[in-house]
Amino acid sequence: MNLWNRTVGAALLAFCAVLPVAHANVLIGGTRVVLPAKDGEVTVRLTNANEHPALVQAWIDRGDPKATPDTVDTPFLITPPMFRMEAGRDQSLRILYTREPLPSDRESLFWLNVLEIPPKPADGELAKANYLQLALRSRLKLFFRPQGLTGDPNKAPEQLTFRAAAGELIVRNPTPYHITVSELAVTDGGKSFDAEAGMVAPFGELRLRVPTLAKTAPAGAAVRYTTINDYGAASAFTASVTP
């Protein structure tokens, strides 16, 4: 749509101009969204913390950050999909599951996009200086959680297993839940080696680079890791490298 093309073009120009980092003023209540299948919907709260109104557009994609509202195809509806937010006001986004079949033995991952388009300056201000309209997009994970999954999502991080290879750590997730690892370190020979963070898919594995770990960590080496739960809070765990 024309609105999308204009806002994306403005955003690209902003990046090319190497402007200082901009921060969204439309704040999202949470760092992730969980939609339980038994409820069929979830509400996300937005707050316009700026002193001026903003036009907001929201959509959900399957993991492609380049997907636009015109091209996405997901089993969800958002209401309202586009709206004006007055300064200092709240707005609720209602996300509804359309009942399109999804895997029933594990969570499915989608992404919620919230695009904030600020208003144009007054005509007098436009006449005084060059004008660039900068649209800001926030992107959050959306987890669809089927009914009847085994285990407790809060205890799922405790079940991660770790196996080391040269320069990397292989993290295995035997649970039906996505697990986001925000920090991880391996202690070997009295030295601590930090690893890259990432998210482990249900019943999947993640290979994390540990560039400073030149050799394979021995079985029993300590692993300290931090994960993020449904509410965005961090929890710390310890484990050992397995053979």
Backbone as CSV, one residue per row, in Angstrom:
resi,resn,N_x,N_y,N_z,CA_x,CA_y,CA_z,C_x,C_y,C_z
1,MET,0.851,-1.180,0.000,0.000,0.000,0.000,0.891,1.235,0.000
2,ASN,0.341,2.393,-0.419,1.133,3.611,-0.544,1.716,4.049,0.787
3,LEU,0.908,3.924,1.853,1.383,4.316,3.175,2.631,3.535,3.546
4,TRP,2.583,2.222,3.298,3.739,1.385,3.622,4.966,1.813,2.833
5,ASN,4.820,2.036,1.524,5.955,2.412,0.699,6.568,3.723,1.165
6,ARG,5.740,4.691,1.528,6.263,5.976,1.978,7.045,5.835,3.284
7,THR,6.489,5.082,4.225,7.143,4.969,5.527,8.420,4.165,5.443
8,VAL,8.431,3.076,4.673,9.651,2.287,4.517,10.722,3.124,3.842
9,GLY,10.335,3.891,2.814,11.306,4.748,2.142,11.926,5.742,3.094
10,ALA,11.111,6.317,3.957,11.636,7.279,4.934,12.587,6.607,5.902
11,ALA,12.250,5.402,6.325,13.114,4.690,7.265,14.458,4.383,6.632
12,LEU,14.459,3.957,5.367,15.715,3.651,4.693,16.570,4.900,4.536
13,LEU,15.933,6.026,4.205,16.680,7.271,4.108,17.333,7.628,5.433
14,ALA,16.605,7.372,6.515,17.145,7.689,7.835,18.395,6.873,8.122
15,PHE,18.358,5.594,7.769,19.537,4.755,8.002,20.709,5.229,7.150
16,CYS,20.433,5.579,5.878,21.503,6.012,4.987,22.146,7.305,5.474
17,ALA,21.360,8.128,6.144,21.880,9.396,6.638,22.666,9.239,7.932
18,VAL,22.699,8.018,8.480,23.412,7.715,9.716,22.977,8.672,10.826
19,LEU,21.685,8.675,11.078,21.150,9.509,12.142,21.407,8.861,13.492
20,PRO,21.355,9.641,14.583,21.476,9.042,15.915,20.372,8.029,16.135
21,VAL,20.604,7.105,17.045,19.623,6.059,17.311,18.318,6.679,17.783
22,ALA,17.213,6.251,17.152,15.887,6.752,17.539,15.182,5.686,18.351
23,HIS,14.325,6.115,19.250,13.605,5.192,20.110,12.109,5.362,19.904
24,ALA,11.405,4.241,19.858,9.965,4.294,19.671,9.302,4.939,20.886
25,ASN,8.305,5.747,20.619,7.545,6.381,21.684,6.245,5.651,21.969
26,VAL,5.829,4.792,21.037,4.684,3.933,21.294,5.227,2.678,21.972
27,LEU,4.975,2.574,23.263,5.551,1.508,24.080,4.613,0.310,24.128
28,ILE,5.204,-0.874,24.102,4.440,-2.122,24.121,4.539,-2.744,25.502
29,GLY,3.419,-3.157,26.035,3.380,-3.741,27.371,3.895,-5.168,27.390
30,GLY,5.210,-5.336,27.419,5.824,-6.661,27.447,6.902,-6.780,26.395
31,THR,7.722,-7.828,26.515,8.790,-8.069,25.554,8.499,-9.255,24.652
32,ARG,7.396,-9.934,24.900,6.968,-11.076,24.095,5.478,-11.279,24.334
33,VAL,4.851,-12.048,23.452,3.421,-12.311,23.556,3.207,-13.816,23.501
34,VAL,2.405,-14.338,24.431,2.042,-15.756,24.430,0.532,-15.841,24.206
35,LEU,0.132,-16.593,23.173,-1.293,-16.775,22.885,-1.656,-18.232,23.153
36,PRO,-2.330,-18.517,24.265,-2.743,-19.893,24.551,-3.891,-20.308,23.639
37,ALA,-3.812,-21.504,23.072,-4.848,-21.977,22.166,-6.203,-22.064,22.857
38,LYS,-6.199,-22.387,24.149,-7.465,-22.541,24.868,-8.223,-21.221,24.964
39,ASP,-7.504,-20.098,24.911,-8.145,-18.787,24.980,-8.557,-18.279,23.605
40,GLY,-7.768,-18.622,22.598,-8.084,-18.213,21.240,-7.751,-16.766,20.924
41,GLU,-7.317,-16.005,21.902,-6.970,-14.609,21.673,-6.106,-14.099,22.812
42,VAL,-5.475,-12.952,22.565,-4.674,-12.294,23.586,-4.710,-10.796,23.313
43,THR,-4.575,-9.998,24.364,-4.598,-8.549,24.234,-3.227,-7.982,24.570
44,VAL,-2.769,-7.070,23.731,-1.481,-6.398,23.937,-1.762,-4.915,24.141
45,ARG,-1.187,-4.352,25.182,-1.427,-2.939,25.501,-0.312,-2.066,24.959
46,LEU,-0.707,-0.989,24.298,0.234,0.006,23.790,0.013,1.329,24.514
47,THR,1.095,2.093,24.673,1.015,3.413,25.291,1.804,4.402,24.445
48,ASN,1.200,5.517,24.104,1.896,6.575,23.382,2.517,7.517,24.410
49,ALA,3.824,7.376,24.621,4.520,8.154,25.642,5.014,9.498,25.124
50,ASN,4.692,9.822,23.894,5.165,11.078,23.333,4.171,12.211,23.582
51,GLU,4.595,13.419,23.223,3.740,14.588,23.415,2.907,14.904,22.182
52,HIS,3.006,14.046,21.161,2.212,14.270,19.963,1.545,12.954,19.551
53,PRO,0.491,13.012,18.769,-0.185,11.782,18.331,0.672,11.014,17.343
54,ALA,0.300,9.775,17.084,1.026,8.945,16.130,0.037,8.031,15.412
55,LEU,0.367,7.718,14.173,-0.385,6.707,13.433,0.320,5.376,13.646
56,VAL,-0.428,4.356,14.008,0.152,3.051,14.335,-0.441,1.971,13.433
57,GLN,0.417,1.111,12.929,-0.019,-0.030,12.131,0.580,-1.292,12.732
58,ALA,-0.216,-2.360,12.829,0.253,-3.608,13.443,-0.055,-4.786,12.523
59,TRP,0.875,-5.755,12.482,0.670,-6.977,11.708,1.559,-8.076,12.272
60,ILE,1.312,-9.302,11.841,2.046,-10.476,12.325,2.659,-11.194,11.136
61,ASP,3.927,-11.605,11.260,4.571,-12.363,10.188,5.125,-13.669,10.750
62,ARG,5.616,-14.505,9.847,6.105,-15.834,10.225,7.613,-15.870,10.452
63,GLY,8.273,-14.719,10.451,9.708,-14.691,10.707,10.508,-13.922,9.687
64,ASP,9.849,-13.416,8.648,10.530,-12.631,7.636,10.400,-11.153,7.989
65,PRO,11.495,-10.506,8.406,11.400,-9.093,8.805,11.065,-8.163,7.647
66,LYS,11.194,-8.646,6.411,10.875,-7.828,5.245,9.412,-7.954,4.827
67,ALA,8.677,-8.847,5.467,7.265,-9.028,5.119,6.481,-7.765,5.451
68,THR,5.531,-7.432,4.605,4.708,-6.240,4.795,3.277,-6.655,5.136
69,PRO,2.468,-5.731,5.610,1.070,-6.063,5.912,0.315,-6.611,4.707
70,ASP,0.753,-6.237,3.502,0.080,-6.712,2.290,0.470,-8.132,1.906
71,THR,1.606,-8.615,2.399,2.113,-9.918,1.946,2.049,-11.006,3.011
72,VAL,1.796,-10.653,4.262,1.818,-11.669,5.321,0.617,-12.609,5.204
73,ASP,0.840,-13.838,5.643,-0.215,-14.848,5.647,-0.062,-15.664,6.926
74,THR,-0.802,-15.297,7.953,-0.716,-15.972,9.242,-2.122,-16.288,9.738
75,PRO,-2.245,-17.235,10.673,-3.574,-17.603,11.192,-4.061,-16.699,12.312
76,PHE,-3.816,-15.389,12.170,-4.214,-14.443,13.212,-4.835,-13.200,12.586
77,LEU,-5.714,-12.589,13.332,-6.276,-11.296,12.976,-5.929,-10.309,14.081
78,ILE,-5.623,-9.077,13.701,-5.364,-8.019,14.675,-6.441,-6.959,14.529
79,THR,-7.005,-6.562,15.646,-7.980,-5.482,15.627,-7.673,-4.498,16.749
80,PRO,-7.548,-3.200,16.422,-7.556,-2.637,15.060,-6.176,-2.790,14.410
81,PRO,-6.117,-2.969,13.078,-4.816,-3.117,12.420,-4.103,-1.799,12.190
82,MET,-4.868,-0.689,12.149,-4.277,0.634,11.979,-5.146,1.657,12.712
83,PHE,-4.504,2.589,13.406,-5.267,3.540,14.207,-4.384,4.724,14.586
84,ARG,-5.021,5.783,15.025,-4.340,6.976,15.518,-4.319,6.918,17.042
85,MET,-3.135,7.175,17.617,-2.990,7.217,19.065,-2.717,8.641,19.505
86,GLU,-3.552,9.171,20.362,-3.329,10.511,20.890,-2.194,10.482,21.910
87,ALA,-1.594,11.614,22.131,-0.485,11.724,23.084,-0.927,11.279,24.472
88,GLY,-0.102,10.440,25.095,-0.366,10.007,26.458,-1.495,9.011,26.618
89,ARG,-2.040,8.497,25.528,-3.177,7.582,25.616,-2.737,6.130,25.422
90,ASP,-3.594,5.213,25.897,-3.372,3.781,25.727,-4.273,3.240,24.631
91,GLN,-3.850,2.107,24.078,-4.658,1.413,23.068,-4.404,-0.084,23.222
92,SER,-5.455,-0.867,23.131,-5.329,-2.325,23.219,-5.387,-2.936,21.828
93,LEU,-4.437,-3.824,21.544,-4.456,-4.623,20.323,-5.031,-5.992,20.672
94,ARG,-6.015,-6.413,19.956,-6.608,-7.724,20.180,-6.136,-8.665,19.073
95,ILE,-5.459,-9.731,19.450,-4.944,-10.713,18.493,-5.794,-11.974,18.606
96,LEU,-6.429,-12.359,17.506,-7.336,-13.505,17.508,-6.791,-14.615,16.620
97,TYR,-6.873,-15.843,17.114,-6.461,-17.029,16.357,-7.622,-17.470,15.471
98,THR,-7.360,-17.644,14.180,-8.417,-17.972,13.212,-8.701,-19.462,13.107
99,ARG,-8.022,-20.264,13.908,-8.238,-21.723,13.966,-7.619,-22.465,12.787
100,GLU,-6.762,-21.820,12.036,-6.009,-22.549,11.026,-5.124,-23.575,11.733
101,PRO,-5.069,-24.816,11.243,-4.285,-25.845,11.949,-2.816,-25.463,12.108
102,LEU,-2.318,-25.664,13.327,-0.913,-25.482,13.648,-0.448,-26.719,14.403
103,PRO,0.867,-26.978,14.467,1.349,-28.151,15.211,0.774,-28.185,16.624
104,SER,0.326,-29.352,17.039,-0.303,-29.487,18.355,0.644,-30.016,19.413
105,ASP,1.858,-30.429,19.009,2.791,-31.017,19.966,3.894,-30.058,20.389
106,ARG,3.829,-28.813,19.930,4.878,-27.841,20.247,4.376,-26.427,19.984
107,GLU,5.066,-25.449,20.546,4.749,-24.058,20.269,5.115,-23.702,18.826
108,SER,4.417,-22.719,18.283,4.761,-22.139,16.987,5.161,-20.686,17.208
109,LEU,6.165,-20.236,16.456,6.699,-18.893,16.621,6.264,-17.983,15.485
110,PHE,5.751,-16.815,15.852,5.419,-15.756,14.904,6.011,-14.454,15.453
111,TRP,5.832,-13.365,14.699,6.379,-12.070,15.125,5.314,-10.993,15.016
112,LEU,5.154,-10.219,16.086,4.250,-9.079,16.106,5.034,-7.817,15.748
113,ASN,4.540,-7.093,14.746,5.157,-5.842,14.307,4.263,-4.667,14.677
114,VAL,4.862,-3.629,15.247,4.132,-2.402,15.563,4.913,-1.243,14.945
115,LEU,4.307,-0.608,13.929,4.945,0.488,13.209,4.361,1.814,13.688
116,GLU,5.241,2.717,14.089,4.845,4.039,14.596,5.225,5.105,13.588
117,ILE,4.245,5.867,13.135,4.476,6.918,12.150,4.128,8.253,12.794
118,PRO,5.115,9.090,13.072,4.840,10.370,13.742,4.148,11.338,12.793
119,PRO,3.492,12.355,13.328,2.812,13.340,12.482,3.801,14.264,11.785
120,LYS,3.342,14.895,10.706,4.176,15.881,10.024,4.237,17.157,10.861
121,PRO,5.362,17.877,10.799,5.445,19.160,11.512,4.443,20.152,10.929
122,ALA,4.171,21.178,11.678,3.290,22.235,11.192,3.899,22.896,9.969
123,ASP,3.046,23.500,9.113,3.518,24.106,7.868,4.626,25.119,8.112
124,GLY,4.517,25.888,9.179,5.544,26.876,9.472,6.885,26.243,9.743
125,GLU,6.882,25.110,10.439,8.123,24.403,10.752,8.725,23.792,9.490
126,LEU,7.858,23.284,8.586,8.359,22.702,7.348,9.092,23.739,6.506
127,ALA,8.613,24.982,6.569,9.210,26.029,5.756,10.586,26.439,6.268
128,LYS,10.879,26.169,7.531,12.132,26.617,8.133,13.283,25.643,7.909
129,ALA,12.993,24.369,7.726,14.081,23.388,7.656,13.672,22.205,6.798
130,ASN,14.679,21.414,6.394,14.393,20.183,5.687,13.661,19.224,6.607
131,TYR,12.873,18.336,6.021,12.003,17.475,6.830,12.178,16.019,6.428
132,LEU,12.367,15.168,7.411,12.439,13.724,7.192,11.498,13.045,8.168
133,GLN,10.522,12.317,7.640,9.582,11.603,8.499,10.141,10.211,8.772
134,LEU,10.402,9.905,10.026,11.027,8.646,10.410,10.005,7.728,11.059
135,ALA,9.738,6.601,10.417,8.828,5.608,10.980,9.645,4.592,11.765
136,LEU,9.180,4.228,12.945,9.894,3.294,13.814,9.076,2.031,13.997
137,ARG,9.737,0.892,13.856,9.033,-0.386,14.001,9.594,-1.176,15.170
138,SER,8.709,-1.691,15.998,9.080,-2.619,17.067,8.642,-4.016,16.644
139,ARG,9.426,-5.025,17.012,9.136,-6.404,16.607,9.278,-7.311,17.821
140,LEU,8.209,-8.048,18.151,8.195,-8.923,19.320,7.854,-10.345,18.904
141,LYS,8.423,-11.300,19.640,8.067,-12.696,19.412,6.632,-12.955,19.874
142,LEU,5.904,-13.726,19.078,4.562,-14.166,19.429,4.571,-15.691,19.432
143,PHE,4.344,-16.284,20.614,4.336,-17.738,20.745,2.895,-18.238,20.801
144,PHE,2.546,-19.117,19.867,1.247,-19.775,19.926,1.435,-21.079,20.689
145,ARG,0.694,-21.232,21.802,0.887,-22.367,22.704,-0.335,-23.292,22.671
146,PRO,-0.211,-24.467,22.054,-1.342,-25.407,21.988,-1.734,-25.921,23.371
147,GLN,-2.935,-26.434,23.446,-3.388,-27.063,24.685,-2.708,-28.413,24.873
148,GLY,-2.533,-28.794,26.135,-2.078,-30.139,26.456,-0.606,-30.405,26.261
149,LEU,0.221,-29.367,26.129,1.658,-29.615,26.012,2.199,-30.178,27.325
150,THR,3.129,-31.090,27.205,3.695,-31.709,28.397,4.668,-30.761,29.086
151,GLY,4.761,-30.878,30.398,5.724,-30.094,31.155,5.243,-28.697,31.459
152,ASP,6.066,-28.003,32.234,5.791,-26.640,32.664,6.748,-25.701,31.923
153,PRO,6.237,-24.695,31.195,7.139,-23.798,30.463,8.134,-23.083,31.364
154,ASN,7.782,-22.855,32.623,8.701,-22.186,33.542,9.864,-23.086,33.952
155,LYS,9.658,-24.403,33.853,10.715,-25.349,34.221,11.459,-25.892,33.011
156,ALA,11.002,-25.536,31.816,11.633,-26.045,30.600,13.125,-25.717,30.523
157,PRO,13.583,-24.518,30.926,15.018,-24.217,30.827,15.897,-25.173,31.621
158,GLU,15.346,-25.768,32.698,16.125,-26.698,33.506,16.467,-27.968,32.737
159,GLN,15.734,-28.245,31.660,15.921,-29.483,30.917,16.884,-29.350,29.744
160,LEU,17.415,-28.158,29.516,18.401,-27.996,28.451,19.629,-28.854,28.739
161,THR,20.199,-29.438,27.692,21.447,-30.187,27.822,22.506,-29.527,26.958
162,PHE,23.780,-29.721,27.337,24.881,-29.018,26.690,25.981,-30.005,26.314
163,ARG,26.408,-29.893,25.070,27.511,-30.718,24.586,28.477,-29.802,23.843
164,ALA,29.771,-29.941,24.103,30.758,-29.028,23.542,31.494,-29.659,22.371
165,ALA,31.781,-28.823,21.385,32.682,-29.163,20.289,33.680,-28.018,20.194
166,ALA,34.703,-28.175,19.356,35.734,-27.140,19.273,35.108,-25.807,18.863
167,GLY,35.230,-24.826,19.752,34.768,-23.485,19.431,33.277,-23.263,19.501
168,GLU,32.521,-24.255,19.939,31.079,-24.048,20.035,30.470,-24.948,21.099
169,LEU,29.259,-24.577,21.506,28.509,-25.334,22.494,27.171,-25.694,21.866
170,ILE,26.806,-26.961,21.900,25.559,-27.430,21.297,24.518,-27.552,22.400
171,VAL,23.461,-26.766,22.286,22.393,-26.726,23.288,21.197,-27.491,22.734
172,ARG,20.722,-28.458,23.477,19.606,-29.296,23.052,18.384,-29.013,23.920
173,ASN,17.232,-28.834,23.278,15.980,-28.552,23.975,15.014,-29.717,23.780
174,PRO,14.783,-30.535,24.812,13.902,-31.697,24.678,12.431,-31.385,24.963
175,THR,12.090,-30.087,25.128,10.735,-29.709,25.534,9.947,-29.146,24.345
176,PRO,8.626,-29.014,24.482,7.808,-28.445,23.395,7.752,-26.920,23.404
177,TYR,8.596,-26.283,24.207,8.551,-24.826,24.349,9.803,-24.184,23.751
178,HIS,9.640,-22.982,23.200,10.795,-22.191,22.794,11.491,-21.680,24.054
179,ILE,12.817,-21.734,24.060,13.589,-21.263,25.207,14.592,-20.233,24.721
180,THR,14.481,-19.018,25.250,15.387,-17.936,24.879,16.519,-17.854,25.890
181,VAL,17.737,-18.081,25.416,18.931,-17.996,26.252,19.552,-16.621,26.026
182,SER,19.549,-15.783,27.059,20.058,-14.419,26.911,21.537,-14.306,27.253
183,GLU,22.021,-15.163,28.153,23.434,-15.163,28.533,23.876,-16.596,28.782
184,LEU,25.131,-16.882,28.455,25.654,-18.236,28.685,27.168,-18.171,28.796
185,ALA,27.712,-18.935,29.749,29.159,-18.999,29.925,29.542,-20.410,30.337
186,VAL,30.690,-20.864,29.860,31.238,-22.178,30.207,32.491,-21.968,31.046
187,THR,32.594,-22.663,32.157,33.777,-22.583,33.007,34.601,-23.849,32.818
188,ASP,35.844,-23.670,32.375,36.724,-24.807,32.101,38.132,-24.456,32.578
189,GLY,38.667,-25.302,33.451,40.022,-25.071,33.941,40.170,-23.778,34.707
190,GLY,39.116,-23.382,35.406,39.178,-22.156,36.186,38.941,-20.894,35.376
191,LYS,38.729,-21.042,34.066,38.473,-19.888,33.216,37.032,-19.922,32.714
192,SER,36.451,-18.725,32.561,35.070,-18.617,32.092,35.064,-18.135,30.645
193,PHE,34.290,-18.820,29.806,34.203,-18.482,28.389,32.755,-18.121,28.055
194,ASP,32.565,-16.896,27.592,31.222,-16.442,27.237,30.834,-16.953,25.858
195,ALA,29.548,-17.306,25.726,29.025,-17.782,24.445,27.994,-16.810,23.919
196,GLU,27.741,-16.875,22.626,26.668,-16.084,22.041,25.324,-16.607,22.547
197,ALA,24.349,-15.716,22.617,23.019,-16.114,23.073,22.139,-16.443,21.870
198,GLY,20.953,-16.981,22.161,20.035,-17.322,21.083,18.794,-18.013,21.619
199,MET,17.931,-18.451,20.721,16.698,-19.137,21.099,16.741,-20.568,20.582
200,VAL,16.351,-21.518,21.432,16.343,-22.923,21.068,14.904,-23.336,20.764
201,ALA,14.674,-23.841,19.561,13.330,-24.240,19.147,12.898,-25.515,19.870
202,PRO,11.607,-25.779,19.959,11.134,-27.014,20.593,11.725,-28.247,19.913
203,PHE,12.216,-29.178,20.730,12.806,-30.438,20.260,13.969,-30.193,19.293
204,GLY,14.578,-29.012,19.397,15.665,-28.669,18.484,16.963,-28.429,19.223
205,GLU,17.956,-27.990,18.477,19.244,-27.678,19.073,19.770,-26.372,18.503
206,LEU,20.653,-25.764,19.253,21.245,-24.491,18.873,22.742,-24.586,19.089
207,ARG,23.486,-24.203,18.076,24.943,-24.204,18.177,25.419,-22.796,18.474
208,LEU,25.969,-22.607,19.662,26.437,-21.297,20.104,27.949,-21.226,19.989
209,ARG,28.432,-20.179,19.354,29.871,-20.005,19.191,30.501,-19.573,20.509
210,VAL,31.606,-20.227,20.839,32.424,-19.828,21.992,33.844,-19.664,21.442
211,PRO,34.098,-18.536,20.776,35.358,-18.382,20.029,36.605,-18.583,20.863
212,THR,36.543,-18.229,22.153,37.748,-18.320,22.983,37.945,-19.705,23.589
213,LEU,37.008,-20.603,23.356,37.151,-21.971,23.855,37.815,-22.785,22.744
214,ALA,39.144,-22.872,22.789,39.900,-23.435,21.675,39.730,-24.941,21.554
215,LYS,39.499,-25.613,22.664,39.375,-27.062,22.624,38.013,-27.475,23.166
216,THR,37.673,-28.719,22.983,36.402,-29.220,23.473,36.378,-29.198,24.990
217,ALA,35.346,-28.592,25.546,35.222,-28.560,27.007,34.985,-29.976,27.526
218,PRO,35.640,-30.367,28.594,35.480,-31.725,29.112,34.102,-31.931,29.719
219,ALA,33.676,-33.182,29.742,32.415,-33.508,30.404,32.499,-33.078,31.859
220,GLY,31.443,-32.468,32.335,31.415,-31.984,33.705,31.744,-30.513,33.840
221,ALA,32.229,-29.882,32.765,32.504,-28.446,32.828,31.205,-27.711,33.133
222,ALA,31.289,-26.669,33.941,30.088,-25.956,34.393,29.565,-25.008,33.315
223,VAL,28.236,-24.979,33.193,27.564,-24.059,32.278,26.627,-23.188,33.110
224,ARG,26.780,-21.890,33.001,25.877,-20.943,33.645,25.099,-20.227,32.548
225,TYR,23.784,-20.224,32.661,22.997,-19.591,31.600,21.765,-18.899,32.174
226,THR,21.308,-17.896,31.451,20.143,-17.112,31.845,19.110,-17.188,30.733
227,THR,17.851,-17.411,31.106,16.780,-17.488,30.119,15.704,-16.450,30.442
228,ILE,14.848,-16.184,29.461,13.777,-15.205,29.588,12.438,-15.940,29.581
229,ASN,11.595,-15.645,30.591,10.313,-16.360,30.680,9.200,-15.616,29.946
230,ASP,7.958,-16.095,30.100,6.815,-15.527,29.387,6.602,-14.051,29.678
231,TYR,7.051,-13.600,30.841,6.793,-12.226,31.264,7.991,-11.308,31.030
232,GLY,9.030,-11.829,30.369,10.209,-11.029,30.089,11.213,-10.982,31.217
233,ALA,10.981,-11.756,32.278,11.899,-11.778,33.420,13.015,-12.791,33.172
234,ALA,14.189,-12.504,33.735,15.347,-13.375,33.563,15.481,-14.335,34.738
235,SER,15.855,-15.585,34.439,16.102,-16.591,35.467,17.439,-17.257,35.178
236,ALA,18.228,-17.483,36.228,19.564,-18.062,36.078,19.538,-19.552,36.407
237,PHE,20.348,-20.330,35.657,20.431,-21.774,35.849,21.885,-22.214,35.718
238,THR,22.163,-23.395,36.236,23.479,-24.006,36.070,23.297,-25.438,35.587
239,ALA,24.266,-25.922,34.827,24.244,-27.294,34.319,25.686,-27.712,34.062
240,SER,25.849,-28.905,33.549,27.188,-29.411,33.243,27.225,-29.899,31.804
241,VAL,28.399,-29.795,31.198,28.597,-30.329,29.851,28.545,-31.848,29.913
242,THR,27.786,-32.444,28.988,27.681,-33.901,28.927,28.626,-34.440,27.855
243,PRO,28.994,-35.718,27.945,29.913,-36.305,26.951,29.329,-36.248,25.541
